Amino acid sequence: MKAIQVKKTGGPEALELVDIPVPQPKPNEAVVKLAASGVNFIDVYHREGRYPVALPFVIGQEGAGVVSAVGADAKSVRVGDRVAWSSIMGSYAEYVAVPADRLVHIPQGVSDRDAAAVMLQGMTAHYLACSTFPLKRGDTALVQAAAGGVGLLLVQIAHNIGARVIGTASTEEKAKLAFEAGADEVILYTKVDFESETKRLTQGKGVDVVYDSVGKTTFEKGLNVLRPRGMMVLFGGSSGAVPPFDPIVLSQKGSLFVTRPTLHHYTATREELDARARAIFDLMAAKKLRLRIEHIYPLQEAQQAHRDLEGRKTTGKLLLIP
């Protein structure tokens, strides 16, 4: 089968198209023939070595397709089932072996491509807004990169809850997308300082929570716009890692909270995985969550997909098709 493998960490050129054997299922696994693979920033971190993985490895954490084989102990799925998953390595490929208890059945009315597009980013947006800092009506949230893959979904979920959403974006086009998703205000950070503008929009009170996937270039100013006892939710680092800082800063700025969550810990049990996936699919069915699949690449163009993602040129979701 064709797969994208990393033999040595580095830039997009580290993504190599290779021929390797189709995986055989272990007793607790199912083998899935992929219909689509999601492209995410965590893939960049694995490729760079920021999140170490034993080399060589087939990259990719998210996908959807049809079960082609099952192990002897895999009782929850059958050959022919349409399934999706996230947080399982090996998805930039034609086939992948996945623990059966990490597979989610795709409901009728949801396409394989939509399922592949929503698993990681959709469930991330859900845990951020509903679990990490459970938003409620009347809260004010600052969403950095509001027109990005997670950003557009997070804005919609926050808007549905009834929170006031202030988004940041780099261009008028991206700002328009954030407004369409439900943002109340969008700050063009390339034209105005988002710190001073957020303070102005909140009459100096600050926001209840900052959802930050950008990291290095936004973190410190993000702390400055939080109300006392507000929470910084740092869930990515598209601009680089946040430098070390003395926690005393958090007390000086208002007894703030900082967390660095990952989806894995918010879908750790089968029950939570099912509940979160079901919540996302239900929002889609109710047309309260709209996906934006911006670009679909053939598997062999994985390098270009990563270049586009890292270049901050994208809005919405990128997919690879085997």
C-alpha positions as MATLAB code, in Angstrom:
seq = 'MKAIQVKKTGGPEALELVDIPVPQPKPNEAVVKLAASGVNFIDVYHREGRYPVALPFVIGQEGAGVVSAVGADAKSVRVGDRVAWSSIMGSYAEYVAVPADRLVHIPQGVSDRDAAAVMLQGMTAHYLACSTFPLKRGDTALVQAAAGGVGLLLVQIAHNIGARVIGTASTEEKAKLAFEAGADEVILYTKVDFESETKRLTQGKGVDVVYDSVGKTTFEKGLNVLRPRGMMVLFGGSSGAVPPFDPIVLSQKGSLFVTRPTLHHYTATREELDARARAIFDLMAAKKLRLRIEHIYPLQEAQQAHRDLEGRKTTGKLLLIP';
ca = [
       0.000    0.000    0.000;
       0.989    3.652   -0.377;
       1.709    5.602    2.782;
       3.468    8.781    3.905;
       6.356    7.895    6.180;
       8.787    9.960    8.241;
      12.236    8.381    8.426;
      14.013   11.495    9.716;
      12.306   14.458   11.378;
      12.437   17.847    9.708;
      10.529   20.068    7.294;
       7.797   19.053    4.837;
      10.419   17.261    2.754;
      10.603   14.670    5.553;
       7.250   13.324    4.320;
       8.105   10.432    1.974;
       5.679    8.452   -0.175;
       6.553    4.780    0.336;
       5.232    1.304   -0.425;
       4.752   -0.820    2.692;
       2.672   -3.924    3.481;
      -1.009   -3.582    4.349;
      -1.246   -3.905    8.169;
      -2.739   -7.037    9.671;
      -5.071   -6.577   12.656;
      -3.983   -7.557   16.143;
      -6.721   -9.287   18.152;
      -8.121   -5.992   19.449;
      -7.767   -4.054   16.175;
      -9.629   -3.409   12.951;
      -7.991   -2.563    9.643;
      -9.665    0.318    7.825;
      -9.433    1.200    4.134;
      -9.154    4.959    4.227;
     -11.516    7.238    2.350;
      -9.872   10.409    3.682;
      -7.218   11.512    6.169;
      -7.302   14.762    8.105;
      -4.294   17.114    8.129;
      -3.656   18.775   11.485;
      -1.004   20.834   13.254;
      -0.197   17.903   15.519;
       1.086   16.165   12.374;
       3.531   19.033   11.903;
       4.719   18.644   15.503;
       5.295   14.906   14.933;
       7.088   15.564   11.646;
       9.359   18.166   13.233;
      10.104   15.982   16.245;
       8.553   18.469   18.666;
       6.368   15.558   19.777;
       8.818   12.621   19.532;
       7.728    9.408   17.808;
       9.904    6.334   17.239;
      11.298    6.415   13.696;
      10.303    5.490   11.072;
       6.568    6.065   11.353;
       3.543    6.573    9.142;
       2.247   10.011   10.025;
      -1.336   11.179   10.509;
      -3.742   11.105   13.447;
      -7.214   11.217   11.923;
      -9.282    9.573    9.237;
     -12.399    7.791    8.080;
     -13.165    4.807    5.916;
     -14.551    1.280    5.763;
     -13.493   -1.655    7.940;
     -11.750   -4.282    5.786;
     -10.593   -6.764    8.451;
     -11.102   -7.323   12.175;
      -9.106   -9.075   14.873;
     -10.503  -11.957   16.873;
     -11.320   -9.798   19.930;
     -12.665   -6.773   18.046;
     -16.369   -7.175   18.752;
     -17.569   -3.574   18.370;
     -17.092   -3.325   14.573;
     -17.639   -5.546   11.560;
     -16.224   -5.690    8.052;
     -18.064   -3.097    5.978;
     -18.757   -0.656    8.820;
     -18.102    3.015    8.124;
     -15.912    4.361   10.916;
     -13.815    7.374   11.912;
     -11.113    8.024   14.496;
      -8.570   10.501   15.796;
      -5.428   10.397   17.955;
      -4.278    7.159   16.286;
      -0.990    7.305   14.367;
      -0.718    6.033   10.811;
      -3.574    7.695    8.946;
      -1.678    9.128    5.933;
      -2.042    5.806    4.148;
      -4.348    3.576    2.133;
      -4.957    1.302    5.135;
      -4.462    1.677    8.874;
      -4.873   -0.620   11.875;
      -6.850    1.003   14.699;
      -7.823   -0.357   18.135;
     -11.478   -1.225   17.720;
     -12.473    0.616   20.897;
     -11.171    3.890   19.413;
     -13.361    3.672   16.306;
     -16.573    5.692   16.093;
     -19.378    4.610   13.783;
     -20.271    7.262   11.202;
     -24.014    7.984   11.273;
     -26.180    8.083    8.175;
     -26.183   11.493    6.553;
     -22.502   12.153    7.367;
     -20.057   11.508    4.526;
     -16.705    9.824    5.041;
     -14.941   13.062    4.117;
     -16.958   15.120    6.590;
     -16.308   12.536    9.304;
     -12.566   12.644    8.600;
     -12.687   16.441    8.684;
     -14.503   16.801   11.991;
     -13.103   14.146   14.318;
      -9.986   15.847   15.654;
     -10.868   19.493   15.172;
     -14.557   19.093   16.014;
     -13.985   17.138   19.205;
     -11.187   19.574   20.117;
     -13.544   22.525   19.755;
     -16.125   20.643   21.803;
     -13.866   19.829   24.754;
     -12.425   23.345   24.775;
     -15.823   25.019   24.979;
     -17.679   22.399   27.005;
     -15.082   20.853   29.332;
     -11.773   22.733   29.662;
     -13.482   26.072   30.252;
     -17.197   25.250   30.151;
     -18.678   28.318   28.531;
     -22.055   29.595   29.583;
     -24.367   32.250   28.237;
     -22.928   35.688   28.931;
     -19.276   34.642   29.102;
     -16.792   36.405   26.837;
     -14.190   34.347   24.975;
     -11.246   35.445   22.842;
     -10.584   32.916   20.072;
      -7.197   33.301   18.415;
      -7.002   32.229   14.749;
     -10.781   32.262   14.611;
     -10.850   31.335   10.911;
      -8.611   28.303   11.300;
      -9.748   24.702   11.335;
     -10.516   24.501   15.048;
     -11.270   28.205   15.271;
     -14.292   28.179   12.966;
     -15.813   25.216   14.816;
     -15.040   26.666   18.245;
     -16.638   29.991   17.312;
     -19.810   28.176   16.220;
     -20.047   26.091   19.401;
     -19.380   29.117   21.625;
     -21.989   31.130   19.725;
     -24.545   28.311   20.076;
     -23.966   28.321   23.850;
     -24.656   32.052   23.994;
     -21.167   33.329   24.796;
     -19.830   36.564   23.393;
     -17.062   35.674   20.955;
     -14.185   37.961   20.042;
     -12.069   36.437   17.299;
      -8.723   37.353   15.791;
      -7.835   37.002   12.118;
      -5.109   38.184    9.759;
      -7.171   39.243    6.709;
     -10.569   40.683    5.817;
     -11.442   37.373    4.124;
     -10.710   35.414    7.285;
     -12.566   37.971    9.394;
     -15.643   37.498    7.177;
     -15.516   33.724    7.753;
     -15.278   34.236   11.518;
     -18.273   36.600   11.468;
     -20.256   34.069    9.424;
     -19.419   31.414   12.050;
     -20.948   33.579   14.774;
     -18.200   35.831   16.110;
     -19.524   39.042   17.648;
     -16.340   41.002   16.952;
     -13.249   40.141   14.926;
      -9.916   41.870   15.444;
      -7.612   42.160   12.435;
      -4.385   41.674   14.357;
      -2.323   42.702   11.306;
      -3.827   46.187   11.519;
      -4.519   46.761   15.223;
      -2.998   45.438   18.427;
      -5.279   42.675   19.645;
      -4.417   43.347   23.296;
      -5.475   46.987   23.309;
      -8.489   46.281   21.081;
      -9.719   43.447   23.316;
      -9.412   45.702   26.354;
     -11.369   48.387   24.516;
     -14.109   45.956   23.484;
     -14.472   44.749   27.089;
     -14.254   48.228   28.654;
     -11.051   47.168   30.358;
     -12.670   44.222   32.174;
     -10.996   41.526   30.092;
     -12.324   38.219   28.812;
     -13.243   35.118   30.782;
     -11.144   32.791   28.637;
      -8.590   32.913   25.842;
      -8.468   29.952   23.480;
      -4.999   30.130   21.934;
      -3.661   27.815   19.235;
      -0.955   30.261   18.126;
       1.388   30.181   21.105;
       4.663   32.063   21.036;
       3.551   35.330   19.433;
       0.219   35.700   21.260;
       0.588   34.062   24.673;
       1.870   36.963   26.766;
      -0.593   39.491   25.389;
      -3.321   36.895   25.817;
      -2.608   36.779   29.540;
      -2.926   40.563   29.622;
      -6.522   40.515   28.317;
      -7.857   38.018   30.864;
     -10.075   39.160   33.707;
      -8.930   38.266   37.246;
      -9.139   34.480   37.696;
      -9.618   34.054   33.947;
      -8.216   31.073   32.056;
      -5.646   30.818   29.279;
      -6.342   27.666   27.273;
      -3.245   27.036   25.189;
      -4.040   24.207   22.795;
      -1.478   24.723   20.043;
       1.616   26.572   18.940;
       1.422   27.450   15.254;
       3.886   30.328   15.780;
       6.229   28.279   17.971;
       6.483   27.095   21.551;
       5.747   29.463   24.430;
       8.975   30.368   26.271;
       9.334   29.301   29.915;
       7.863   31.782   32.386;
       7.699   32.212   36.160;
       4.242   31.206   37.488;
       4.359   34.233   39.812;
       3.312   36.167   36.686;
      -0.095   34.528   36.950;
      -0.690   35.989   40.399;
       0.553   39.399   39.328;
      -1.898   39.470   36.419;
      -4.930   38.444   38.473;
      -4.582   34.897   39.843;
      -4.924   33.496   36.341;
      -5.199   29.885   35.268;
      -3.194   28.324   32.429;
      -3.825   24.896   30.938;
      -2.287   23.010   28.029;
      -4.908   20.385   27.106;
      -4.869   17.697   24.422;
      -7.738   15.779   22.866;
      -6.328   12.448   24.033;
      -7.054   13.271   27.666;
     -10.595   14.423   26.846;
     -11.497   11.205   25.006;
      -9.596    8.839   27.306;
     -12.560    6.569   28.051;
     -14.820    4.884   25.548;
     -17.797    6.641   27.108;
     -16.294   10.101   26.712;
     -15.144    9.386   23.152;
     -18.638    8.249   22.165;
     -20.346   11.152   23.912;
     -18.077   13.769   22.345;
     -18.296   12.307   18.849;
     -22.076   11.970   19.156;
     -22.360   15.589   20.281;
     -20.453   16.757   17.210;
     -22.444   14.600   14.801;
     -25.700   15.800   16.420;
     -24.671   19.438   15.940;
     -23.928   18.694   12.294;
     -27.304   16.984   11.825;
     -29.048   19.988   13.405;
     -27.100   22.289   11.070;
     -25.617   24.082   14.074;
     -22.090   23.122   13.045;
     -20.960   23.770    9.489;
     -17.706   22.351    8.168;
     -15.400   24.190    5.817;
     -13.237   21.761    3.869;
     -10.914   24.159    2.113;
      -8.701   21.855    0.109;
      -8.417   18.180   -0.762;
      -5.014   16.827   -1.805;
      -3.997   13.464   -3.227;
      -2.010   11.478   -0.666;
       1.227   12.047   -2.581;
       0.857   15.827   -2.086;
       1.186   15.635    1.703;
       4.258   17.879    1.597;
       2.259   20.663   -0.060;
      -0.571   20.245    2.429;
       1.900   20.795    5.277;
       3.444   23.827    3.554;
       0.018   25.391    3.121;
      -0.956   24.651    6.727;
       2.264   26.037    8.188;
       2.140   29.072    5.918;
      -1.079   30.175    7.685;
      -2.676   30.293    4.201;
      -5.598   28.075    5.095;
      -9.050   28.470    6.574;
     -10.999   25.414    7.569;
      -9.942   21.805    6.959;
      -7.361   20.099    4.752;
      -7.814   16.472    3.680;
      -5.661   13.849    1.975;
      -7.289   11.263   -0.294;
      -5.465    7.957   -0.870;
];
